[in-house]
Amino acid sequence: MSVWLPSAPCTPGACVEQAPAAAAVPRAVLRLTAVAVVVLAGVMLMPLGRRIPAEWVRWWCRTIVRAIGVQVRTAGAAAPAGGLLLVANHVSWLDIPLLTAVRPARMLAKTEIRQWPVAGALVARGGALFIERDRLRALPETVARIAGALRQGAAVAAFPEGSTWCGRAHGRFHRAVFQAALDAGVPVQPVRLRYTQEGGTASTAPAFVGEDTLLASLWRVARTRGLIAEVEIRPVIPPGTHPDRRALAAAAQPVASAPAWTHAALLGRAREGASVVRGSVVAGRAPMAEPYSRAPWRSHICDTASRPFERYGITRAR
């Protein structure tokens, strides 16, 4: 278990819908070929030895999303210029190019991504801030690095849920990254991402959850007809309007209307006494990522000098 990667109950078998089989194959092959061409073009055109210009990244991300057959609908005012913490709920790998299309930003990324072929180099050249997820002691240093980038006028994009959810259920926003915005004195730009199909019905086809592989997710998205990504740019939260990271995280958390749907992966836990609300889980109960003081790795926190981490919402187990 990691500070930056709480678990989510979503799995492909429990809550991800599958596209039609045979009829969608030619469409999927065509779309994936287009994506490969766009990625290859981006690799060949990016400037050698330098960070990729923001507008190039924005164009490239928009083109990738279109190439795989996803229509984008954006609502809300444009994100402001200057230092900015851009936060959103996390459903899919598609979230990254969608956020970049809203405002080019330095992404928070796990260190493992740096080793990925092609994608690792592109992410690094895009100015990603890499996170050592399994090193709790690195948390204060990581927050300081994020705050430093924000002070320099960069936009930093993060997914504070810490894990992908299917889009019908969702996790709570964790607080650590919001401390960086408080330290740097910059605004927070909340964004709500939602995937639907024609007619407005919510779709879980783009969800990249559980044991799902990137290849399987790409194939599923490419086979899905009429997929729409709704990007709601919510009102910006100015610096100084919330006293601490807890209040700031709560203010940035997207509030979605509850659909008439109960998360299948949570039904078993609900029978055991966990509180489940249709469409969402009551914060702080068993199905959600546990509070830091109750997490499975609490003994690790207790065995280390935990006081510095209290600033980021990680408290010594009582």
Helices and strands as residue ranges (DSSP letters): H 12-15, G 22-24, H 25-45, H 54-67, E 71-75, E 84-88, H 95-102, E 106-110, G 111-115, H 119-125, E 129-131, G 136-138, H 139-151, E 155-158, H 176-184, E 188-197, H 214-223, E 227-233, H 245-252, G 264-266, H 267-271, E 276-277, E 280-281, G 292-294, H 298-303, G 307-312
